[in-house]
Amino acid sequence: MERIQVLDQIEKDIITCLQSAGQALLELSKEKSSLKQAESQSHNFLKTLSHVETKLTEQINYLTQVSTGQPHEGSGYASQKVLQMAWHRLEHARSRVNELERVKNKYTRGQPGSTTPIKSESTSK
């Protein structure tokens, strides 16, 4: 929610920036323009533009971290990704162990001296 509020403030700053630029141009277009007023509006424009650039860069850096899975403040995305991969590896290991157990049982049943009795036709009658 905080990120949305920051973006909302950036949008307001962009509007202020455009208004300052417009006021500076309006002042310069007058026949008897006030250089001091035009400079003040230009200064406000540049100051606000610098602030907007800084805040947008912060937002872009945050989004870059999120999209690449790097750890960043306020997010458990990277930890969640690590946990998900660990569960996946665990399930894979379990399936391999079960597969190896089935193969072992298949081959040990047919071997002499195995502990698993083999059913024959004479013993089953």
Salt bridges, closest charged atoms under 4 A:
ASP8 OD2 - LYS12 NZ 3.56
ASP13 OD2 - HIS51 NE2 3.35
GLU27 OE1 - LYS30 NZ 3.27
GLU58 OE1 - LYS55 NZ 3.56
GLU91 OE2 - ARG94 NH1 3.05
GLU99 OE2 - ARG96 NH1 3.42
GLU101 OE2 - LYS104 NZ 3.49
